[in-house]
Amino acid sequence: MQYMLLIYTDEQAWASLAEDERNAIVGEYFALTDELRAHGAFVAGAPLQPTTTASAVRVREGEQLVTDGPFAETKEQLGGYFLVDVETDDEAVGWAAKIPAARWGTVEVRPVLPVGAEAVTA
């Protein structure tokens, strides 16, 4: 089963780290990615650009509304993700706990709802 491991951190805290600290953490992410691949669990993963580069899109009464930045002010922002394919919820949680940001942010573990070619559309 596939799980999204959604990584939430404080962008300002990340930006305030020294470059060598950020590089060390990025190295941990590369090592985790290698470990996921070695276990056959890695499907995809990537960091996201800062929320200052984001747009929020809404359609209300047929009108498209686009605003800058994230939808809501929060203490933590979605900063990246891993998509993993594992057997159990516990295994997904175990991988989430290995994500470096779990030490200072939040990693949300969410099963992906399978939608195959045979899925019925409403």
C-alpha positions as CSV (number, residue, x, y, z in Angstrom):
1,M,0.0,0.0,0.0
2,Q,1.2,3.5,-0.7
3,Y,1.5,6.2,1.9
4,M,2.3,9.9,1.6
5,L,4.7,11.1,4.3
6,L,4.0,14.8,4.3
7,I,6.8,16.9,5.9
8,Y,5.8,20.0,7.8
9,T,8.4,22.4,9.1
10,D,9.0,26.1,10.0
11,E,10.5,27.7,6.9
12,Q,11.9,30.6,8.9
13,A,13.6,28.2,11.3
14,W,15.2,26.3,8.3
15,A,16.4,29.6,6.8
16,S,18.0,30.6,10.0
17,L,20.2,27.5,10.2
18,A,23.8,27.9,9.2
19,E,24.7,26.5,5.8
20,D,26.7,23.7,7.2
21,E,23.8,22.6,9.4
22,R,21.4,22.7,6.4
23,N,23.9,20.7,4.4
24,A,24.2,18.0,7.1
25,I,20.4,17.7,7.3
26,V,20.2,17.4,3.5
27,G,22.8,14.6,3.7
28,E,20.5,12.8,6.1
29,Y,17.6,13.1,3.6
30,F,19.8,11.6,0.9
31,A,20.8,8.7,3.2
32,L,17.2,8.1,4.0
33,T,16.2,8.0,0.4
34,D,19.0,5.5,-0.3
35,E,17.7,3.4,2.6
36,L,14.1,3.5,1.3
37,R,15.4,2.5,-2.2
38,A,17.4,-0.4,-0.7
39,H,14.2,-1.7,1.0
40,G,12.1,-1.3,-2.1
41,A,9.8,1.2,-0.4
42,F,10.7,4.4,-2.3
43,V,8.2,5.5,-4.9
44,A,8.9,9.3,-5.0
45,G,10.0,12.2,-2.9
46,A,11.0,15.8,-3.2
47,P,11.4,19.0,-1.3
48,L,9.0,21.9,-2.2
49,Q,10.0,25.5,-2.9
50,P,9.1,27.9,-0.1
51,T,5.5,29.0,0.4
52,T,6.5,32.5,-1.0
53,T,6.6,30.8,-4.4
54,A,3.1,29.2,-4.0
55,S,-0.2,30.2,-5.4
56,A,-3.6,29.2,-4.0
57,V,-6.4,28.6,-6.6
58,R,-10.1,28.6,-5.8
59,V,-13.1,28.6,-8.0
60,R,-16.1,30.3,-6.6
61,E,-19.4,30.7,-8.5
62,G,-17.5,29.9,-11.7
63,E,-14.8,32.5,-11.1
64,Q,-11.1,31.5,-10.7
65,L,-9.4,33.2,-7.8
66,V,-5.6,33.0,-7.5
67,T,-3.8,34.4,-4.5
68,D,-0.1,34.3,-3.5
69,G,1.2,32.0,-0.9
70,P,-0.3,29.3,1.2
71,F,-4.0,29.1,2.0
72,A,-3.7,29.7,5.7
73,E,-1.2,31.0,8.1
74,T,0.4,28.2,10.1
75,K,3.4,27.6,12.3
76,E,4.5,24.8,10.0
77,Q,4.5,24.7,6.2
78,L,4.4,21.7,3.9
79,G,8.0,21.5,2.8
80,G,8.2,18.2,1.0
81,Y,7.1,14.6,0.9
82,F,8.0,11.0,0.4
83,L,5.7,8.6,-1.3
84,V,6.4,5.1,0.0
85,D,5.0,1.6,-0.8
86,V,5.0,-0.6,2.3
87,E,2.9,-3.4,3.8
88,T,1.5,-1.8,7.0
89,D,0.6,1.4,8.7
90,D,3.3,0.7,11.3
91,E,6.0,0.4,8.6
92,A,4.9,3.7,7.2
93,V,5.1,5.3,10.6
94,G,8.5,3.8,11.1
95,W,9.8,5.4,8.0
96,A,8.2,8.7,8.9
97,A,10.1,8.7,12.2
98,K,13.3,8.4,10.3
99,I,12.7,11.6,8.4
100,P,15.0,14.3,9.8
101,A,12.3,16.9,10.1
102,A,10.3,14.6,12.5
103,R,12.8,15.8,15.2
104,W,11.6,19.5,15.0
105,G,8.5,19.5,12.8
106,T,5.7,17.1,11.9
107,V,5.4,14.3,9.5
108,E,1.9,13.4,8.6
109,V,1.4,9.8,7.5
110,R,-1.6,9.3,5.2
111,P,-2.6,6.2,3.1
112,V,-3.1,6.9,-0.5
113,L,-6.5,6.0,-1.7
114,P,-6.0,3.6,-4.7
115,V,-7.7,4.7,-7.8
116,G,-7.1,2.3,-10.7
117,A,-8.2,2.4,-14.3
118,E,-11.2,0.4,-13.3
119,A,-12.4,3.0,-10.8
120,V,-15.9,4.3,-11.3
121,T,-16.2,8.0,-11.8
122,A,-19.1,9.9,-10.3
